Amino acid sequence: MYRHQKAGDFDSARQEMRDVLAVEEVPRYRATAQGQLEEMADEP
């Protein structure tokens, strides 16, 4: 995700986090991933 963000490819960065959320079961890690995805919502 960070590599995609640094390259300016926010669509791929968001997809990375969606992929994590699709399989992550630990509530704490899901919350972290969801928060990161939400932070990218305002990016291009």
C-alpha distances in whole Angstrom, upper triangle without the diagonal:
4,5,5,6,9,10,11,9,8,10,7,4,7,8,6,7,10,11,10,13,15,16,15,19,19,20,18,15,15,16,13,10,13,13,9,10,13,12,10,14,16,13,15
4,5,5,6,9,10,10,9,12,10,7,10,12,10,10,14,14,14,16,19,19,18,22,21,21,19,16,17,17,14,12,15,14,10,12,14,13,11,15,16,13,15
4,5,5,6,9,9,10,12,10,8,12,13,11,13,16,16,15,18,20,21,20,24,24,25,23,19,20,21,18,16,18,18,14,15,17,16,14,17,18,15,16
4,5,5,6,5,6,8,6,5,9,10,9,11,14,14,15,17,19,20,20,24,24,25,23,20,20,21,18,15,17,17,13,13,16,14,12,15,15,12,13
4,5,5,6,6,9,8,6,9,11,11,12,14,16,16,18,20,21,21,24,24,24,23,20,19,19,17,14,16,15,11,11,14,12,9,12,13,10,11
4,5,8,9,12,11,9,13,15,14,15,18,19,19,21,23,25,24,27,27,27,25,22,23,22,19,18,19,18,14,15,17,15,12,16,15,12,13
4,6,8,11,10,10,13,14,14,16,18,19,20,22,24,25,25,29,29,29,28,24,24,25,22,20,21,20,17,17,19,17,14,17,16,13,12
4,6,9,9,9,11,14,14,15,17,19,20,22,23,25,25,29,29,29,27,24,24,24,21,19,20,19,15,15,16,14,11,14,13,9,9
4,6,6,6,9,10,11,13,15,16,17,19,20,22,23,27,27,27,26,23,22,23,20,17,18,18,15,13,16,14,11,13,13,10,9
4,5,5,6,8,10,11,12,14,15,17,18,21,21,24,25,24,23,20,19,19,17,15,15,15,12,10,12,11,7,9,10,7,7
4,5,5,6,9,10,11,12,14,15,16,19,20,23,24,24,24,21,19,20,18,15,15,16,13,11,13,13,9,10,12,9,8
4,5,5,6,9,10,10,12,14,15,17,18,22,23,23,23,20,18,20,18,14,15,16,13,11,14,14,11,13,15,12,12
4,5,5,7,9,10,11,13,15,16,17,20,21,21,20,17,16,17,14,11,12,13,10,8,12,11,8,11,13,11,11
4,5,5,6,9,10,11,12,15,15,18,19,19,19,16,14,15,13,10,10,11,9,6,9,10,7,8,11,10,11
4,5,5,6,9,10,10,13,14,18,19,19,19,16,14,16,15,11,12,14,12,9,12,13,11,12,15,13,14
4,5,5,6,9,10,11,12,16,17,18,17,14,13,15,13,10,11,13,11,9,13,14,12,14,17,15,16
4,5,5,6,9,10,10,14,14,15,14,11,10,11,10,6,8,10,8,6,10,11,10,12,15,14,16
4,5,5,6,9,10,13,15,15,16,13,10,12,12,8,8,11,10,8,11,13,12,12,16,16,17
4,5,5,7,9,12,14,15,16,13,11,14,13,10,11,14,13,11,14,16,15,16,19,19,20
4,5,6,6,10,11,12,13,9,8,11,10,7,9,12,11,10,14,15,15,16,20,19,21
4,5,5,8,10,10,11,9,6,9,10,7,7,11,11,10,12,15,15,15,19,19,21
4,6,9,12,12,14,12,9,12,13,10,11,15,14,13,15,18,17,18,22,22,23
4,6,9,11,13,11,9,13,14,11,13,16,16,15,18,20,20,21,24,24,26
4,6,8,10,7,6,10,11,9,11,14,14,14,16,19,19,20,24,24,26
4,6,9,8,7,10,12,11,12,15,16,16,18,21,22,23,26,27,29
4,6,5,6,9,10,11,12,14,16,16,18,20,21,23,26,27,29
4,6,5,6,9,10,10,12,14,15,16,18,20,21,24,25,28
4,5,5,6,9,10,11,13,14,15,17,19,20,23,24,27
4,5,5,6,8,10,11,12,14,15,17,19,22,22,25
4,5,5,6,8,10,10,12,14,16,17,20,21,23
4,5,5,6,9,10,10,12,14,15,18,20,23
4,5,5,6,9,10,11,13,15,17,18,21
4,5,5,6,9,10,11,13,16,16,19
4,5,5,6,9,10,11,14,15,18
4,5,5,6,9,10,13,14,17
4,5,5,7,9,11,12,15
4,5,5,7,10,10,13
4,5,5,8,10,13
4,6,7,8,12
4,5,5,8
4,6,8
4,7
4
